[in-house]
Amino acid sequence: MGRIYFTDEQLKDLSVNPFVKKASNKAITYTDEFK
């Protein structure tokens, strides 16, 4: 099974989400408020 990486467009969409603290092409870190 291969890894799925986020595209630049997906990273741009994630960056405007208030619950996303940090996003890279491999992972997303969410804020404590989301948890």
PDB file of N, CA, C and O in Angstrom:
ATOM      1  N   MET A   1       0.847  -1.173   0.000  1.00  0.00           N
ATOM      2  CA  MET A   1       0.000   0.000   0.000  1.00  0.00           C
ATOM      3  C   MET A   1       0.897   1.242   0.000  1.00  0.00           C
ATOM      4  O   MET A   1       1.801   1.364   0.826  1.00  0.00           O
ATOM      5  N   GLY A   2       0.640   2.148  -0.921  1.00  0.00           N
ATOM      6  CA  GLY A   2       1.453   3.353  -1.037  1.00  0.00           C
ATOM      7  C   GLY A   2       0.912   4.486  -0.196  1.00  0.00           C
ATOM      8  O   GLY A   2      -0.243   4.484   0.230  1.00  0.00           O
ATOM      9  N   ARG A   3       1.766   5.440   0.026  1.00  0.00           N
ATOM     10  CA  ARG A   3       1.352   6.633   0.772  1.00  0.00           C
ATOM     11  C   ARG A   3       0.625   7.593  -0.158  1.00  0.00           C
ATOM     12  O   ARG A   3       0.883   7.636  -1.361  1.00  0.00           O
ATOM     13  N   ILE A   4      -0.283   8.357   0.421  1.00  0.00           N
ATOM     14  CA  ILE A   4      -0.978   9.399  -0.319  1.00  0.00           C
ATOM     15  C   ILE A   4      -0.478  10.741   0.205  1.00  0.00           C
ATOM     16  O   ILE A   4      -0.508  11.000   1.408  1.00  0.00           O
ATOM     17  N   TYR A   5      -0.024  11.581  -0.701  1.00  0.00           N
ATOM     18  CA  TYR A   5       0.480  12.892  -0.319  1.00  0.00           C
ATOM     19  C   TYR A   5      -0.529  13.962  -0.715  1.00  0.00           C
ATOM     20  O   TYR A   5      -1.254  13.817  -1.700  1.00  0.00           O
ATOM     21  N   PHE A   6      -0.563  15.034   0.062  1.00  0.00           N
ATOM     22  CA  PHE A   6      -1.470  16.136  -0.226  1.00  0.00           C
ATOM     23  C   PHE A   6      -0.899  16.998  -1.347  1.00  0.00           C
ATOM     24  O   PHE A   6       0.308  17.235  -1.411  1.00  0.00           O
ATOM     25  N   THR A   7      -1.771  17.457  -2.218  1.00  0.00           N
ATOM     26  CA  THR A   7      -1.356  18.340  -3.306  1.00  0.00           C
ATOM     27  C   THR A   7      -1.248  19.769  -2.787  1.00  0.00           C
ATOM     28  O   THR A   7      -1.703  20.075  -1.685  1.00  0.00           O
ATOM     29  N   ASP A   8      -0.645  20.638  -3.589  1.00  0.00           N
ATOM     30  CA  ASP A   8      -0.535  22.051  -3.208  1.00  0.00           C
ATOM     31  C   ASP A   8      -1.914  22.675  -3.027  1.00  0.00           C
ATOM     32  O   ASP A   8      -2.116  23.499  -2.135  1.00  0.00           O
ATOM     33  N   GLU A   9      -2.850  22.286  -3.865  1.00  0.00           N
ATOM     34  CA  GLU A   9      -4.213  22.822  -3.756  1.00  0.00           C
ATOM     35  C   GLU A   9      -4.869  22.384  -2.444  1.00  0.00           C
ATOM     36  O   GLU A   9      -5.542  23.179  -1.787  1.00  0.00           O
ATOM     37  N   GLN A  10      -4.673  21.128  -2.069  1.00  0.00           N
ATOM     38  CA  GLN A  10      -5.232  20.635  -0.809  1.00  0.00           C
ATOM     39  C   GLN A  10      -4.580  21.333   0.380  1.00  0.00           C
ATOM     40  O   GLN A  10      -5.263  21.672   1.346  1.00  0.00           O
ATOM     41  N   LEU A  11      -3.272  21.551   0.321  1.00  0.00           N
ATOM     42  CA  LEU A  11      -2.573  22.247   1.407  1.00  0.00           C
ATOM     43  C   LEU A  11      -3.073  23.680   1.544  1.00  0.00           C
ATOM     44  O   LEU A  11      -3.195  24.197   2.654  1.00  0.00           O
ATOM     45  N   LYS A  12      -3.359  24.313   0.422  1.00  0.00           N
ATOM     46  CA  LYS A  12      -3.903  25.676   0.454  1.00  0.00           C
ATOM     47  C   LYS A  12      -5.262  25.685   1.139  1.00  0.00           C
ATOM     48  O   LYS A  12      -5.536  26.562   1.958  1.00  0.00           O
ATOM     49  N   ASP A  13      -6.114  24.722   0.813  1.00  0.00           N
ATOM     50  CA  ASP A  13      -7.431  24.622   1.448  1.00  0.00           C
ATOM     51  C   ASP A  13      -7.305  24.345   2.942  1.00  0.00           C
ATOM     52  O   ASP A  13      -8.056  24.903   3.742  1.00  0.00           O
ATOM     53  N   LEU A  14      -6.369  23.493   3.318  1.00  0.00           N
ATOM     54  CA  LEU A  14      -6.170  23.168   4.732  1.00  0.00           C
ATOM     55  C   LEU A  14      -5.650  24.374   5.518  1.00  0.00           C
ATOM     56  O   LEU A  14      -5.986  24.548   6.689  1.00  0.00           O
ATOM     57  N   SER A  15      -4.843  25.192   4.880  1.00  0.00           N
ATOM     58  CA  SER A  15      -4.236  26.325   5.592  1.00  0.00           C
ATOM     59  C   SER A  15      -5.267  27.358   6.038  1.00  0.00           C
ATOM     60  O   SER A  15      -5.012  28.107   6.981  1.00  0.00           O
ATOM     61  N   VAL A  16      -6.420  27.415   5.383  1.00  0.00           N
ATOM     62  CA  VAL A  16      -7.453  28.373   5.792  1.00  0.00           C
ATOM     63  C   VAL A  16      -8.421  27.780   6.815  1.00  0.00           C
ATOM     64  O   VAL A  16      -9.276  28.495   7.338  1.00  0.00           O
ATOM     65  N   ASN A  17      -8.299  26.497   7.104  1.00  0.00           N
ATOM     66  CA  ASN A  17      -9.157  25.849   8.090  1.00  0.00           C
ATOM     67  C   ASN A  17      -8.709  26.270   9.494  1.00  0.00           C
ATOM     68  O   ASN A  17      -7.538  26.105   9.836  1.00  0.00           O
ATOM     69  N   PRO A  18      -9.615  26.807  10.308  1.00  0.00           N
ATOM     70  CA  PRO A  18      -9.223  27.284  11.640  1.00  0.00           C
ATOM     71  C   PRO A  18      -8.797  26.168  12.596  1.00  0.00           C
ATOM     72  O   PRO A  18      -8.161  26.449  13.611  1.00  0.00           O
ATOM     73  N   PHE A  19      -9.128  24.924  12.299  1.00  0.00           N
ATOM     74  CA  PHE A  19      -8.772  23.813  13.176  1.00  0.00           C
ATOM     75  C   PHE A  19      -7.462  23.136  12.787  1.00  0.00           C
ATOM     76  O   PHE A  19      -7.030  22.200  13.460  1.00  0.00           O
ATOM     77  N   VAL A  20      -6.835  23.588  11.729  1.00  0.00           N
ATOM     78  CA  VAL A  20      -5.556  23.021  11.296  1.00  0.00           C
ATOM     79  C   VAL A  20      -4.437  23.919  11.792  1.00  0.00           C
ATOM     80  O   VAL A  20      -4.352  25.094  11.436  1.00  0.00           O
ATOM     81  N   LYS A  21      -3.575  23.334  12.628  1.00  0.00           N
ATOM     82  CA  LYS A  21      -2.445  24.086  13.169  1.00  0.00           C
ATOM     83  C   LYS A  21      -1.320  24.137  12.143  1.00  0.00           C
ATOM     84  O   LYS A  21      -0.730  25.191  11.905  1.00  0.00           O
ATOM     85  N   LYS A  22      -1.025  22.974  11.528  1.00  0.00           N
ATOM     86  CA  LYS A  22       0.064  22.876  10.566  1.00  0.00           C
ATOM     87  C   LYS A  22      -0.268  21.773   9.574  1.00  0.00           C
ATOM     88  O   LYS A  22      -0.848  20.753   9.948  1.00  0.00           O
ATOM     89  N   ALA A  23       0.093  21.969   8.318  1.00  0.00           N
ATOM     90  CA  ALA A  23      -0.140  20.945   7.307  1.00  0.00           C
ATOM     91  C   ALA A  23       1.085  20.837   6.411  1.00  0.00           C
ATOM     92  O   ALA A  23       1.614  21.841   5.934  1.00  0.00           O
ATOM     93  N   SER A  24       1.522  19.609   6.191  1.00  0.00           N
ATOM     94  CA  SER A  24       2.614  19.356   5.254  1.00  0.00           C
ATOM     95  C   SER A  24       2.074  18.414   4.190  1.00  0.00           C
ATOM     96  O   SER A  24       0.903  18.036   4.232  1.00  0.00           O
ATOM     97  N   ASN A  25       2.911  18.034   3.244  1.00  0.00           N
ATOM     98  CA  ASN A  25       2.414  17.146   2.199  1.00  0.00           C
ATOM     99  C   ASN A  25       2.177  15.720   2.705  1.00  0.00           C
ATOM    100  O   ASN A  25       1.592  14.904   1.994  1.00  0.00           O
ATOM    101  N   LYS A  26       2.627  15.414   3.929  1.00  0.00           N
ATOM    102  CA  LYS A  26       2.452  14.071   4.486  1.00  0.00           C
ATOM    103  C   LYS A  26       1.510  13.994   5.678  1.00  0.00           C
ATOM    104  O   LYS A  26       0.959  12.927   5.952  1.00  0.00           O
ATOM    105  N   ALA A  27       1.310  15.105   6.399  1.00  0.00           N
ATOM    106  CA  ALA A  27       0.543  15.031   7.643  1.00  0.00           C
ATOM    107  C   ALA A  27      -0.162  16.344   7.956  1.00  0.00           C
ATOM    108  O   ALA A  27       0.194  17.408   7.450  1.00  0.00           O
ATOM    109  N   ILE A  28      -1.180  16.226   8.813  1.00  0.00           N
ATOM    110  CA  ILE A  28      -1.920  17.389   9.293  1.00  0.00           C
ATOM    111  C   ILE A  28      -1.860  17.391  10.815  1.00  0.00           C
ATOM    112  O   ILE A  28      -2.069  16.355  11.447  1.00  0.00           O
ATOM    113  N   THR A  29      -1.576  18.544  11.405  1.00  0.00           N
ATOM    114  CA  THR A  29      -1.622  18.715  12.853  1.00  0.00           C
ATOM    115  C   THR A  29      -2.807  19.618  13.171  1.00  0.00           C
ATOM    116  O   THR A  29      -2.924  20.724  12.644  1.00  0.00           O
ATOM    117  N   TYR A  30      -3.676  19.126  14.037  1.00  0.00           N
ATOM    118  CA  TYR A  30      -4.883  19.870  14.386  1.00  0.00           C
ATOM    119  C   TYR A  30      -4.681  20.650  15.677  1.00  0.00           C
ATOM    120  O   TYR A  30      -3.814  20.315  16.484  1.00  0.00           O
ATOM    121  N   THR A  31      -5.486  21.693  15.869  1.00  0.00           N
ATOM    122  CA  THR A  31      -5.431  22.494  17.090  1.00  0.00           C
ATOM    123  C   THR A  31      -6.082  21.725  18.239  1.00  0.00           C
ATOM    124  O   THR A  31      -6.822  20.768  18.011  1.00  0.00           O
ATOM    125  N   ASP A  32      -5.803  22.145  19.464  1.00  0.00           N
ATOM    126  CA  ASP A  32      -6.405  21.510  20.635  1.00  0.00           C
ATOM    127  C   ASP A  32      -7.918  21.710  20.661  1.00  0.00           C
ATOM    128  O   ASP A  32      -8.643  20.859  21.175  1.00  0.00           O
ATOM    129  N   GLU A  33      -8.399  22.817  20.116  1.00  0.00           N
ATOM    130  CA  GLU A  33      -9.835  23.076  20.089  1.00  0.00           C
ATOM    131  C   GLU A  33     -10.578  22.015  19.273  1.00  0.00           C
ATOM    132  O   GLU A  33     -11.718  21.675  19.590  1.00  0.00           O
ATOM    133  N   PHE A  34      -9.943  21.498  18.237  1.00  0.00           N
ATOM    134  CA  PHE A  34     -10.571  20.479  17.395  1.00  0.00           C
ATOM    135  C   PHE A  34     -10.696  19.159  18.150  1.00  0.00           C
ATOM    136  O   PHE A  34     -11.692  18.448  18.013  1.00  0.00           O
ATOM    137  N   LYS A  35      -9.687  18.841  18.941  1.00  0.00           N
ATOM    138  CA  LYS A  35      -9.683  17.584  19.693  1.00  0.00           C
ATOM    139  C   LYS A  35     -10.651  17.695  20.815  1.00  0.00           C
ATOM    140  O   LYS A  35     -10.815  16.749  21.585  1.00  0.00           O
TER     141      LYS A  35
END
